[in-house]
Amino acid sequence: MPVRGKIDEDERLTELARTGDARAWDTLIARHGRRVLLTLLARGVRANRAEEIVQETWARLVAKSRDGALERLELPGLAIAQAIHFSLDDARANKARAAASLDESDEARGVVDPAALPLDRMVSREALDRALQELERCPPKARDVFTLVYDNPDLAHVEAARKTGLSVQRLRQTLCEVRARLRAAMED
């Protein structure tokens, strides 16, 4: 199918889905679901949880369309943004649960080596400092891309690419390269 025909079909399906058409939703979910899943996996979400979040994302979008709450439906960007939002909520909830369980831990009962906590904090701080130094050594454009995307977690890569003047593929490649450098610096 020519590119224009595919674009017209996407626009037609998107409009039908926005108004609640179940078949249009099924087609769009099949077309864009993998990309949403891969985005979560690339962000470090465990595979099982990523699949659950993708299902939650599509269910939320379908429900919003049924309720008439979707003014615009831009896919896969909207689905990716919603999935990232869910994954961030998930991470915050996990952090809160971990903090709550820490209250019930050995530390709360006073049996933890008091020297271990400052040492752990010092090691974590040193790893963070190494990562920040490595980020400063990255080329300015790579630093800008990384900062833009990580300061705006709901920003779709398509929009970030437009803002930075890069292709989406180049933006993602740059993010992967910077993350790899930062991980290596933190592991040293």
Backbone bond lengths (Angstrom), bond angles and torsions (degrees), N, CA, C in turn:
res aa  C-N    CA-C-N  psi(-1)  N-CA   C-N-CA  omega(-1)  CA-C   N-CA-C  phi
1 M - - - 1.445 - - 1.531 108.08 -
2 P 1.337 118.50 132.68 1.466 120.37 177.92 1.529 110.03 -58.99
3 V 1.335 114.67 156.61 1.457 120.58 -176.69 1.527 111.32 -57.41
4 R 1.326 117.72 -44.86 1.460 120.70 -178.56 1.534 111.08 -61.48
5 G 1.330 116.47 -38.85 1.460 120.34 178.16 1.513 111.63 -63.58
6 K 1.334 116.42 -38.82 1.463 121.04 178.37 1.525 110.36 -67.15
7 I 1.320 116.68 -40.86 1.464 120.86 178.01 1.526 109.92 -63.02
8 D 1.342 116.54 -44.82 1.465 120.19 178.30 1.530 111.09 -60.56
9 E 1.342 116.44 -41.45 1.459 120.08 179.39 1.523 110.39 -64.69
10 D 1.352 117.45 -43.56 1.461 120.93 177.76 1.526 110.97 -59.63
11 E 1.308 116.46 -44.26 1.469 120.34 -179.96 1.530 110.72 -62.85
12 R 1.321 116.50 -41.81 1.465 120.88 179.73 1.523 110.15 -65.09
13 L 1.339 117.04 -46.64 1.459 121.06 178.82 1.527 111.59 -61.91
14 T 1.330 115.65 -42.18 1.458 120.53 -179.67 1.518 110.84 -62.02
15 E 1.308 116.90 -43.78 1.468 120.30 179.39 1.529 110.79 -65.72
16 L 1.318 116.88 -41.81 1.468 119.68 177.34 1.532 110.94 -62.91
17 A 1.325 116.48 -43.18 1.462 120.86 179.53 1.525 110.77 -63.91
18 R 1.313 116.64 -41.05 1.464 120.61 -179.43 1.527 111.26 -59.27
19 T 1.306 115.41 -31.10 1.462 119.26 179.48 1.532 112.28 -90.94
20 G 1.349 117.43 3.37 1.458 120.93 172.62 1.518 116.22 102.01
21 D 1.317 119.37 11.26 1.457 122.08 -179.13 1.538 110.00 -69.96
22 A 1.321 117.05 117.02 1.469 122.13 -175.06 1.525 112.39 -65.47
23 R 1.320 118.04 -40.52 1.475 120.08 -179.82 1.523 110.90 -64.87
24 A 1.315 116.37 -39.96 1.471 120.06 177.98 1.529 109.58 -62.68
25 W 1.332 116.87 -42.63 1.459 120.26 177.35 1.525 110.97 -60.48
26 D 1.317 116.94 -45.04 1.465 120.19 -179.94 1.527 110.89 -57.61
27 T 1.322 116.37 -43.93 1.461 120.97 -179.72 1.527 110.88 -65.38
28 L 1.327 116.49 -45.23 1.467 120.07 -179.19 1.527 111.90 -66.95
29 I 1.308 117.02 -38.22 1.469 120.29 177.89 1.531 109.81 -64.56
30 A 1.321 116.50 -43.00 1.470 119.79 178.04 1.529 110.61 -63.47
31 R 1.304 116.45 -36.83 1.467 121.53 -177.07 1.530 111.85 -74.32
32 H 1.326 118.50 -37.33 1.470 121.20 -171.19 1.525 114.59 -113.36
33 G 1.315 118.25 -9.26 1.460 121.04 -175.54 1.517 114.01 -59.10
34 R 1.312 116.66 -42.12 1.472 120.28 -178.74 1.527 111.24 -62.81
35 R 1.312 116.23 -39.79 1.468 119.70 -179.29 1.530 110.87 -64.77
36 V 1.323 116.65 -39.68 1.463 120.64 177.64 1.530 109.28 -63.77
37 L 1.311 116.73 -44.49 1.465 121.55 178.89 1.532 110.83 -61.06
38 L 1.314 117.11 -46.86 1.468 120.39 -178.94 1.529 111.59 -63.23
39 T 1.317 116.78 -34.26 1.465 120.07 177.31 1.521 110.23 -61.88
40 L 1.323 116.83 -44.37 1.467 119.99 179.11 1.526 111.25 -66.28
41 L 1.319 116.59 -41.92 1.461 119.59 178.84 1.524 110.41 -62.10
42 A 1.326 116.85 -39.71 1.463 120.91 179.15 1.528 111.29 -65.18
43 R 1.310 117.18 -26.31 1.462 121.88 178.79 1.523 111.83 -86.28
44 G 1.338 117.08 1.94 1.455 120.87 174.74 1.516 115.42 93.02
45 V 1.324 117.86 11.35 1.469 120.40 177.80 1.531 107.46 -76.67
46 R 1.342 115.93 135.31 1.464 120.29 178.81 1.522 109.74 -58.86
47 A 1.325 116.81 147.72 1.472 122.00 -173.43 1.526 112.92 -56.36
48 N 1.329 117.36 -48.82 1.469 119.66 -179.00 1.515 111.53 -61.46
49 R 1.332 115.67 -44.19 1.470 119.26 -178.92 1.523 110.12 -69.33
50 A 1.324 117.32 -36.13 1.471 120.56 178.05 1.521 110.33 -61.00
51 E 1.330 117.19 -42.29 1.470 120.31 178.46 1.525 111.19 -63.18
52 E 1.332 116.64 -40.23 1.467 120.37 177.86 1.526 110.94 -64.05
53 I 1.325 116.00 -42.51 1.463 120.13 -179.76 1.525 110.64 -64.69
54 V 1.327 116.92 -39.22 1.469 120.13 178.22 1.530 109.63 -61.70
55 Q 1.318 117.32 -43.44 1.467 120.36 178.00 1.528 110.94 -62.93
56 E 1.342 116.73 -43.04 1.472 120.66 177.34 1.530 110.52 -60.48
57 T 1.318 115.46 -40.60 1.465 121.05 -178.67 1.517 110.86 -61.19
58 W 1.329 116.35 -51.48 1.466 119.28 -178.19 1.526 110.50 -65.22
59 A 1.332 116.91 -39.50 1.466 119.34 178.57 1.526 110.73 -61.12
60 R 1.329 117.49 -41.56 1.460 121.22 179.42 1.524 110.93 -64.84
61 L 1.332 116.85 -44.19 1.465 119.74 -179.09 1.528 111.55 -65.96
62 V 1.322 116.88 -41.04 1.468 120.06 178.36 1.528 109.40 -63.27
63 A 1.328 116.98 -43.36 1.469 120.78 -179.96 1.529 110.43 -63.04
64 K 1.321 116.55 -41.79 1.472 119.56 178.60 1.521 110.92 -63.12
65 S 1.332 116.81 -38.60 1.471 118.86 179.92 1.521 109.85 -67.61
66 R 1.328 116.53 -39.16 1.463 120.97 178.24 1.522 111.30 -62.26
67 D 1.344 115.98 -35.74 1.459 121.00 -179.62 1.524 112.70 -83.14
68 G 1.342 116.41 -3.14 1.459 120.28 -178.54 1.520 113.16 74.66
69 A 1.322 117.40 22.00 1.459 121.97 -175.67 1.524 113.46 -92.99
70 L 1.328 118.10 2.59 1.463 120.53 179.18 1.523 109.53 -103.61
71 E 1.328 115.61 108.73 1.464 119.17 175.45 1.517 110.42 -71.10
72 R 1.337 114.03 -45.26 1.461 120.72 179.77 1.519 107.93 -132.10
73 L 1.305 115.16 153.18 1.456 120.73 178.58 1.520 107.23 -133.70
74 E 1.320 115.49 98.52 1.461 120.84 179.39 1.519 107.83 -109.41
75 L 1.319 114.94 110.06 1.459 120.13 -177.63 1.517 110.78 -110.70
76 P 1.293 117.76 145.87 1.460 127.41 6.15 1.527 113.63 -88.67
77 G 1.333 118.20 0.71 1.465 121.90 -175.12 1.511 114.83 -51.76
78 L 1.326 117.37 -47.57 1.459 120.53 -179.08 1.529 111.11 -64.82
79 A 1.316 116.67 -41.45 1.470 120.36 179.35 1.536 110.31 -65.95
80 I 1.314 116.92 -40.09 1.472 120.21 179.09 1.524 109.67 -64.77
81 A 1.324 117.13 -45.88 1.462 120.36 179.66 1.527 110.72 -60.43
82 Q 1.323 116.97 -43.18 1.468 120.99 179.68 1.526 110.34 -64.56
83 A 1.326 117.43 -42.52 1.466 121.37 179.94 1.532 110.82 -64.73
84 I 1.322 117.08 -41.29 1.466 120.34 177.66 1.525 109.65 -63.03
85 H 1.323 116.47 -42.07 1.462 120.86 177.78 1.533 110.10 -58.36
86 F 1.333 116.93 -46.98 1.461 120.49 178.17 1.531 111.03 -61.44
87 S 1.333 117.10 -40.83 1.471 119.35 -178.61 1.522 111.05 -67.14
88 L 1.335 117.02 -35.67 1.466 119.82 177.04 1.531 110.95 -68.03
89 D 1.338 116.44 -40.62 1.469 119.98 174.89 1.525 110.19 -59.86
90 D 1.322 115.67 -41.79 1.453 121.94 179.26 1.533 110.23 -61.09
91 A 1.323 116.15 -45.46 1.469 120.96 -179.59 1.535 110.49 -63.27
92 R 1.339 116.67 -41.63 1.469 119.77 178.30 1.536 110.56 -63.65
93 A 1.320 116.73 -41.83 1.462 120.26 179.23 1.528 110.39 -64.41
94 N 1.329 117.23 -41.75 1.468 120.47 178.24 1.523 110.86 -62.73
95 K 1.329 115.87 -39.73 1.464 120.25 179.54 1.530 109.71 -65.03
96 A 1.330 116.62 -41.97 1.462 120.35 178.70 1.530 110.84 -64.16
97 R 1.349 116.34 -41.30 1.468 119.54 177.89 1.518 110.96 -63.72
98 A 1.337 116.22 -39.99 1.467 120.00 179.23 1.527 110.42 -64.74
99 A 1.324 116.42 -40.11 1.461 119.97 178.43 1.528 110.44 -65.48
100 A 1.323 116.58 -40.08 1.461 120.39 178.84 1.521 110.85 -65.24
101 S 1.327 116.70 -40.65 1.467 119.06 -179.92 1.521 110.73 -70.85
102 L 1.336 117.57 -26.30 1.458 120.95 176.59 1.530 109.88 -63.82
103 D 1.328 116.26 -34.84 1.464 120.15 178.07 1.523 111.20 -61.67
104 E 1.340 116.53 -28.74 1.455 120.32 -178.83 1.526 111.24 -96.22
105 S 1.318 117.49 5.21 1.464 121.68 -173.49 1.524 111.79 -82.04
106 D 1.314 114.45 -175.91 1.458 121.01 176.61 1.519 111.46 -58.66
107 E 1.334 115.85 -35.81 1.465 119.46 -178.86 1.524 110.27 -59.80
108 A 1.330 117.03 -42.48 1.465 120.81 179.77 1.527 110.89 -64.78
109 R 1.323 116.06 -30.11 1.466 119.69 179.24 1.524 111.55 -88.41
110 G 1.348 116.44 -1.32 1.458 120.35 174.56 1.507 115.18 80.96
111 V 1.343 119.05 25.04 1.459 120.03 -178.80 1.526 113.30 -111.42
112 V 1.311 118.36 13.63 1.454 121.56 179.37 1.522 109.17 -92.04
113 D 1.321 115.60 142.07 1.459 120.99 175.54 1.521 108.06 -61.56
114 P 1.327 119.50 114.54 1.461 120.70 -175.97 1.521 112.71 -63.14
115 A 1.316 118.42 -22.87 1.464 120.31 179.46 1.521 111.46 -74.78
116 A 1.332 117.20 -22.05 1.465 119.97 -176.41 1.519 112.07 -69.08
117 L 1.313 118.14 -38.81 1.468 120.17 -176.90 1.525 112.36 -63.45
118 P 1.331 120.39 -50.44 1.464 118.48 177.22 1.527 112.08 -61.17
119 L 1.330 116.67 -36.15 1.453 119.79 178.62 1.528 110.72 -63.78
120 D 1.353 116.57 -44.90 1.461 120.15 177.30 1.520 110.92 -59.57
121 R 1.332 116.17 -44.15 1.468 119.64 179.38 1.523 110.72 -63.53
122 M 1.326 117.18 -39.17 1.450 121.00 -179.05 1.531 110.06 -65.84
123 V 1.334 117.12 -43.80 1.464 120.88 179.17 1.525 110.10 -63.19
124 S 1.332 116.97 -44.12 1.461 120.51 178.73 1.522 110.64 -62.57
125 R 1.318 116.88 -41.81 1.471 121.12 -179.68 1.530 110.22 -65.35
126 E 1.330 116.50 -40.19 1.465 119.90 178.62 1.526 110.48 -64.31
127 A 1.325 117.59 -41.95 1.467 121.10 178.53 1.525 110.08 -63.07
128 L 1.317 116.80 -41.57 1.457 120.79 177.88 1.524 110.96 -64.29
129 D 1.319 116.52 -42.59 1.473 119.83 177.96 1.525 111.00 -61.29
130 R 1.345 117.11 -41.77 1.469 119.92 177.98 1.523 110.74 -62.82
131 A 1.333 116.87 -40.49 1.466 120.48 179.19 1.522 110.62 -64.51
132 L 1.322 116.93 -42.53 1.468 119.99 179.31 1.533 111.26 -65.30
133 Q 1.317 116.67 -38.82 1.471 119.98 176.67 1.531 110.64 -64.02
134 E 1.330 115.69 -40.59 1.463 119.77 178.80 1.526 110.24 -65.44
135 L 1.321 116.69 -39.26 1.468 120.21 177.42 1.531 110.39 -61.12
136 E 1.312 116.77 -38.63 1.471 120.30 177.93 1.531 111.71 -65.94
137 R 1.336 117.30 -27.87 1.468 120.90 178.87 1.527 112.54 -80.38
138 C 1.322 116.86 -13.50 1.470 120.20 178.60 1.524 109.68 -67.78
139 P 1.337 116.81 152.98 1.465 119.14 176.29 1.538 110.11 -58.03
140 P 1.325 117.42 147.97 1.472 120.59 -176.75 1.524 113.41 -53.45
141 K 1.319 118.13 -41.61 1.467 120.49 -179.03 1.531 110.52 -64.33
142 A 1.332 116.69 -41.89 1.470 120.50 178.84 1.520 110.10 -64.10
143 R 1.334 117.10 -41.63 1.469 121.48 177.10 1.524 110.74 -60.57
144 D 1.336 116.02 -44.40 1.469 120.82 -179.96 1.531 111.10 -61.90
145 V 1.333 116.47 -44.18 1.467 121.04 179.61 1.524 109.86 -61.78
146 F 1.325 116.58 -49.15 1.459 121.43 -178.75 1.530 110.72 -59.78
147 T 1.314 116.70 -47.25 1.459 121.68 -178.56 1.519 111.10 -63.16
148 L 1.329 117.25 -44.29 1.463 120.86 179.91 1.530 110.84 -59.26
149 V 1.322 116.70 -48.65 1.465 120.62 -175.90 1.523 111.55 -68.95
150 Y 1.321 117.94 -41.43 1.460 119.54 -176.14 1.525 113.19 -83.31
151 D 1.313 118.29 -19.23 1.464 120.02 172.46 1.521 111.43 -81.68
152 N 1.336 116.72 -17.45 1.467 122.17 -178.27 1.525 109.54 -129.71
153 P 1.341 118.80 73.99 1.464 120.84 -173.25 1.532 114.22 -62.53
154 D 1.326 118.00 -21.30 1.465 119.90 179.65 1.527 112.40 -88.76
155 L 1.321 117.09 -3.13 1.462 121.45 -179.23 1.529 109.31 -76.04
156 A 1.317 116.21 122.47 1.467 120.82 179.22 1.529 109.29 -67.27
157 H 1.316 116.16 148.43 1.463 119.91 -179.86 1.521 111.93 -60.79
158 V 1.309 116.92 -31.40 1.469 120.45 178.34 1.527 109.48 -61.69
159 E 1.322 116.09 -45.10 1.457 121.00 -179.76 1.528 110.84 -68.70
160 A 1.327 117.17 -40.86 1.467 120.93 178.24 1.532 110.26 -62.77
161 A 1.317 116.15 -39.87 1.469 119.95 178.61 1.531 110.15 -63.74
162 R 1.318 116.21 -41.87 1.463 119.82 178.84 1.529 110.10 -62.16
163 K 1.331 116.81 -42.79 1.467 120.92 -178.17 1.521 112.31 -66.56
164 T 1.331 116.39 -32.17 1.460 119.94 -177.00 1.527 113.04 -95.26
165 G 1.324 116.51 -8.71 1.460 119.86 179.89 1.518 113.24 78.04
166 L 1.307 117.69 20.22 1.462 122.09 179.20 1.522 109.63 -109.37
167 S 1.316 114.79 163.30 1.462 118.21 170.76 1.524 107.71 -75.56
168 V 1.307 117.27 159.22 1.460 120.98 179.50 1.528 109.47 -61.03
169 Q 1.325 116.09 -41.37 1.463 119.63 -179.72 1.526 111.02 -62.56
170 R 1.329 117.40 -43.03 1.464 121.00 -179.48 1.530 110.49 -67.41
171 L 1.326 117.09 -38.58 1.457 121.40 177.86 1.530 109.51 -60.42
172 R 1.316 117.18 -47.70 1.470 120.92 -179.32 1.522 111.48 -65.12
173 Q 1.324 115.99 -39.17 1.463 119.60 178.17 1.531 109.75 -62.98
174 T 1.321 116.61 -43.13 1.464 121.12 178.64 1.521 110.49 -61.21
175 L 1.338 117.26 -44.33 1.465 120.69 178.35 1.524 111.28 -59.62
176 C 1.335 116.61 -44.18 1.470 120.46 179.35 1.525 110.74 -62.06
177 E 1.327 116.55 -42.86 1.462 120.25 -179.80 1.525 111.72 -63.66
178 V 1.330 116.62 -44.21 1.464 120.22 -179.80 1.525 109.94 -66.04
179 R 1.335 117.82 -44.70 1.467 120.21 179.31 1.523 111.06 -60.29
180 A 1.328 116.97 -40.29 1.468 120.18 179.27 1.531 110.32 -62.62
181 R 1.323 116.54 -42.01 1.473 120.00 178.68 1.526 110.66 -63.87
182 L 1.324 116.40 -42.05 1.463 120.24 -178.69 1.526 111.44 -67.07
183 R 1.349 116.27 -41.93 1.469 119.58 177.53 1.521 110.78 -60.84
184 A 1.323 116.05 -45.05 1.466 119.80 -179.99 1.528 111.13 -61.65
185 A 1.314 116.11 -41.27 1.472 119.73 179.73 1.523 110.76 -65.23
186 M 1.321 117.07 -39.02 1.471 120.22 -179.07 1.519 112.19 -71.44
187 E 1.334 116.63 -29.81 1.461 120.37 -178.35 1.529 112.32 -79.90
188 D 1.325 117.93 -18.95 1.475 120.99 179.50 1.509 111.41 -59.42
